[in-house]
Amino acid sequence: MLLEQDANIVDWNAENDAANPHNWPGHKRWAHVILVAVLALVSNMAPAMCAPGIHGLMVDFNISSQAVSTLAITLYVLGIAIGPMFMSPLSEVYGRLPVYHMANLAFVAFMVGSAMSKNIGQFMVFRFISGCAGGTPIALGGGTIADVTPIEKRGVAMALFSLGPLAGPVLGPVIGGFVAAGKGWRWTFWLLAILGGAIGIAMLIVMRETQPKVLLERKAARLRASTCNTHLRSMLARSLTPRQVLVQALGRPVKLLLRSPVLLVISLYLALVFGLMYLLFTTFTDVFEGQYGFRTSISGLVYLGLGFALVTSMVLFTVLNDRVWRAWMKAEGVQRPRPEHRLVLMICFSPFAGVGLFIYGWTAYYKVHWIVPIIGTVFIGFGAFFVIMPAQLYLVDLFGSEAAASALGANNLLRYLSSTFLPLAGPGMYRALNYGWGNTLLGFLALGFVPAPVLLYKYGEWLRARDAVKF
């Protein structure tokens, strides 16, 4: 529609314009959500998929340092922290679709490189670069969902998408344990390359551009060509050159992180939860193979406790989310939901993560039957889901389609930096404190952040009104 106040401004033709991704047919919108969710799942299988076979890698590359073997697993996560800082703003300048395709191609190529590595130096480089590419669906997924779903339908889509970052690190080692035992550690990377290639082909066939700024700019360009009116411009167009926009956008995630206390607090909480989960992963081999005598082929099955927690959490979230949202709106007497309503489930269920760490740590220390520490991981996974899922939705609701990718990129930076380096402190901490007191310390750290969503629920709207960042 050409707005009455300026006939040269190009907007959607109407509220129900079929070109607007919000108005696409349901099957088309859900196809985009599902493909991005599956891509995020595969890219998040990569960090820990090689964990069950890490001893084979250490033997092949003559590695004796436990820190180096841990870094061989977590260096991919460092790539996930760095890559989205560039991919997110690129998607806001050039569109999401070309960035998805470019990044997935790089992911497949460097997975092949990891599989064919001749020494630890090559492996580390390929591992890091594949992580930079693999972080793309995590960074852009929230923006894509905001592009194609209205806010009232976003909960289920985000729940499905968030299974990737949560279930990937669980499913990866389960598969990786059998692959490493049967075919060797290199085949874990060949399998990831095959899966990434298959999803890339599906994306080429099915996916289309969803970024509103890009779509409106294309529409304006077509109208300029057909009407010869060179003054026509997109409603979302900027006066800056593409190069200036790109430079500005590259700094946006860090700027958002530093200038928005809401984003900073949420990002620190997620960073702690993710770091604790990856630190937990590094203990599984020693605990279940060393103390309980599990074989490599079945050691990955211990991650199924987390998997059970995540599936259960998603079902519960799907059942409760809309009901809680409506109940709180009714209780507060408001017609439209506040973003802070997303935090209610986090407030209720996030303490489970700390409780689970206590159970896992002390039962592993006293060598109680192996099912009991796995039950502890169920509690951890349950609590982690109800931190990560509401937080993702909260940030998407706050920043909207325009800046959601940058906000999630800033969030990813902190949480994946934590996931890379916090596990390196694990061996020394457990040597000094043992599994009981070490995990007790981690449990208290997790519980220490529980008041954060309570305070944000109460004061978040007040903070946003005074925030230097415009939501």
Buried (B, 14 or more C-beta within 10 A) or exposed (E): EBEEEEEBBBBBEEEEEEEBBBBBEEEEBBBBBBBBBBBBBBBBBBBBBBBBBBBBBBEBBEBEEBBBBBBBBBBBBBBBBBBBBBBBBBBBBBBBBEBBBBBBBBBBBBBBBBBEBEEBEBBBBBBBBBBBBBBBBBBBBBBBBBBBBEBEBBBBBBBBBBBBBBBBBBBBBBBBBBBBBEEBBBBBBBBBBBBBBEBBEBBEEEBEBBBBBBBBBBBBBEBBEEEEEEEBBBBBBBEEEEEEBBEBBBEBBBBBBEEBBBBBBBBBBBBBBBBBBBBBBBBBBBBBBEBBEBEBBBBBBBBBBBBBBBBBBBEBBEEBBBEBBEEBBEEEEEEEBBBBBBBBBBBBBBBBBBBBBBBBBBBBBEEBEBEBBBBBBBBBBBBBBBBBBBBBBBBBBBBBBBBBBBBBBBBBBBBBBBBBBBBBBBBEBBEEBBBBBBBBEBBEBBBEBBEBBEEBBEEBEEBBEEBEBEB
